C-alpha cells in the first residue's frame, strides 16, 4: 500500500505536479517541491473569494465539474445549462459553448473533459429510464455533436457524477462511468466516431459512494474513488471482477477527493491527489 504525506495546499497547487507514485517505496519526497513553495494563486473565484470581480457563475451551489485545455478552463454551470470558457491565466470570461440540443437526465450537463483537442461533456442520470448522453465540441465555436444516447446501463440508475474518456471521440475511444451505489464500472466503445450504445462492465470491490469517479489510464488500467474512499487502481476484466493493482491508503476521512494519474516519459507513474477534510482546509498529497 502506498503511504501518504499531507501538506497544506491552499497556495501551493503547483507542488502537486511532483507527486510520485512508486509501488516499491513509501518515502515522501518533500525536497523536490521546495522550489515551488512560494507559488501563489493568480486569481480566485468562489463563494469565499472573488479577486477579479467575476460573475460567470449563476449560482455557486450549481457549479459542477471543470477541466483545462489549451490555456482555458471549461466550467460547467448546471443552473444555466452552460459550459463557460475561462482564460485560465486571468480568470476572465471568454465565451460559452453552444449547447443547442443538449438536454435530458436529472442534470443536462454535469461533467466535462478535454481530450485530444475536443471538449467532451455528459449529463447525470438518476433513474433507469433516463438516457446517458455524451457530446463533444470540435472547438469553442462548434455546435455539439451527440456521441452517446442510451438507456443501456447494466441496471445502474445514477450514472455520471464524473466520467472518464480515453482516445479520440471522432475516432476510437472508450467512455467510462462508475455508478453510485453499485460496484459496476461501465465503459462504452467508440469506433470510427460511432459509439456502441451497449456497454461493457467490470466490478470493483466497493460500491460507488458520493461523487464516484473513474479515471482511465488506458484500455487496461483505471482508478476509482469517491468522496469517502481512497483511490484504488484496477485492471479491467470484462464481465467479471476487476483485478486490484494498487491503492493509495490513508487514515484521513476524505471529503471531495480526486486523483489525477499520469505517466512520465521514463515510464514512472505519477499522480495528484487532493484532499478536502473540511471546507476551509485544502491539502494535496505527496507520496512515493
N, C-alpha and C positions, 0 to 999 in steps of 0.2 A: 504494500500500500504506500502510495506517495505521501510524504509528510509535508505540512504546510507551515509557512510563517506569514503572519499578517502584519501589514504596515499601513499607516494612515494614507488615505488615498484622495482626500478632498482636493488637493492642489497638485498631485504628482501622478497624474494619469499616465504620463509617458513612461514611468517606471515599469508599467505592466508589460511593455514590449520586450523586456529582458527576462521574462519568466521562462524557465527551462524545465521541461518535463523529461525526466530520465528515470527509467524503471529501476536502475541499479544503484541509485544514490538517494539519500534523504537529507542532504545538506542544503540549507537555504543559502543562497549566494547574494549577499547584500552589497558587496564591494562593487559589483558590476553596475549598480544603479546609482552610486553616489554622485556621479557626474550630472545626473538628471534631477537631483534633489531640489534644485532651485527653480524648476519649471513651474509656471503658474498658469491659471486659466486665462485665456484671451477674452472670453465673454461667457456669460451665463444667462439662462432664461428658464425660470421655474416659478412656482408659487412662492418660493423663498427669496429669489434673487432675479433681478432683471437689469443687467448692466448696460443694455443698449436701447431701452425703451421699446422693446419688441412687442408686437401684438399679433403674431401669425398663428397663435393657437386660440381656438374659440373658447375652450374650457380645459384647464389642466387635467381635470378628472377624466376627460375623454381622450387624452393623448395616449397613443398606443406605441407601436414599435417605430424604430428608425434604423437607417443604415447609411453607410458612407460610400461614395463612389465619385471619382473624377473631380475631387475638390468640393463636393457638395454633400449635404445631408438631405435625406429623403425622410420626412417625418409624417407619420400617419396621424391625422386629426379625425377620429371616428365620429365626433359630433357633427362635423361638416362633410363627412364622406370625402375627405380630401387627403392628398399626399402633397405636402408643401416642400418646395425645393429651396434649400437654405445654403447660403455661402458658408462653408464650414469654417473659414478663417475669421469671418467677421460676425456671423450670426444674422446677416441681412437676408430678408425675404427676397427671393428671385422670381419665383413663379409657382404655380401649382400644376400638377399633371392633369391631363384631360381624363375625366372619369365617366364620360358618356357611355352608358350601357353597363356600368358597374352596379350590381345590385345583388340582393339575396343574402340569406343567412341571418343569424342574430345580429351580426355587425358586418356591414358590407365590405369594409376594409379594416383589417386587423393587423397584419404583419407585412413587412416589405423587406426585400433583399436586393442587392446589386451584384450581378453576376455576369462576367464576360461582356460588360458594356450595356447590359439590359437591366432595367428596373422590373422586378417581379413582385407581385403582391397577391394576397389571398384574403378571403373572408373568414369569419368564425361561424361554425355551426354548433348548435346546442341540441339538435333533435335529429333523429334518424331520417326524417322526411326532408331535411334541409340539405341542399346540394353544396358540396365543396366547390368553390370557384377560384381559379388561379388565372391571373392576367399578366401580360408583360408589355413593356413600352420599349421601343427601339431607341428613343431619345426623349428629351424633355418636352418636345412639341408634338410627339406622335399620339395617335389615338390608341387606346388599349386594345390588345389582342387577347381574346379569351383562349387560354391554353387548356384548361380543365373545367368541366362542369359535370359533376357526377354525384349520385346518392349512394354509390357503391363504396361502403366504408367499413366493411367487415364488422358490422354491428356496433360501431363506435359512434356515439351521438355527438359528443363535444370534441371537435377537431379544429386545430389551428389557433390555439393561443400563440403558438410560434410554429413556423415551418422551416424546413431546410431544403436547399437545392444545390445540386452539382451538375455541371455541364452547361450546355447551350440550349436555351428554350426554343430557339428556332432550328436546332439540330437535334442532338441526342442529349438527354438529361435524365436525372431522377429527381422527383419531388417527394420529400419526406414529411410525415406528420406523426407526432407522439400524442396519442389521445389521452384526455383526462379520465381518471378513474378506470383505466384499463392498462394492461401490460403490453398491449399491442402497439407496435410501430408500423405504420403503413408507408409504402412508397409506390409512386406511380411512374411508369416508364415512358419517356418521351423519345420517339424515334422519328427522325426527319421532320421535326416540328409538330408531330401529331402525338398527343398524349393518350395512352391506353386508359380508359375510364375505370378499369378493374384493377385494384391494387394487389401487389404482393404484401405479405406481412411477416413479421417476426415478433417474438415476445421477449420481454426483458424481465428482470427479477422483481421489479417494483412497479405497481400501477402509478401512472402519472398523477401528480397532485396538482397544487395551484400553479398555474403558468408552466405547464410542462413544455420542454423544448427538446428537439433533436438536432444535432449538429453533425451532418455527414462529413467525413473526410474524403472518402472515395466510395466506390461501389461495394466495398467490403466492410470498412470500418466506420463507426459512428459513435458519438457521445450522446447521452441523455442526462438531463437533470430537471429539477423543478425548484420551486421556491423554498422547499424544506428538505432537499436532498443533495448529497454530494454528487458531483459528476462521475459517471461511470462510462467507460469505453467498452464497446462490444464489437464482435464480428458478426455480420449478417448471416443468418441461417433461414432461408426462405421456408415459411410454413411451420417453423419449429422454434425452439428456444435459442436465442442468440447466445453466442459464446462470449463470456466476460473476459476481457483482455487486461483491463487496468482500471484503477479508480483513484480518485482524489479524496482522501479521508481526513476528517477533522472532527473536533468536539464542538464546533460552533454550530448553533442552530441558524442555518441560512435563511435569509428572507430576501427574495428578489435576486438570487444569484444568476450568473450566466457564465458560460465557458466558451472561449474562442480559440480553438486549436489551429495550429499551422505548422508547416514543416520547412526548415531551412534547407538551403541548397546542399548542405553536407549530410542531409538525412535525419538530423536531430529533430525531435518533435517538441514544439513549444506550445504554451497555452497562456491565455489571460483568463483569470478567474476573478470575478467581482463578488464582494460580499456586502450585504446591507443589513446588519443586525438591528439597526433602528434608523429612522428617517434622518436623524441628524449626524450619523456616523457612516462614512464611506470608506471602504477598505479594498485593497487588492491583495492578491496572494502571490508570494514569491516561493517557488519550490523547485527542488531539483532531485 
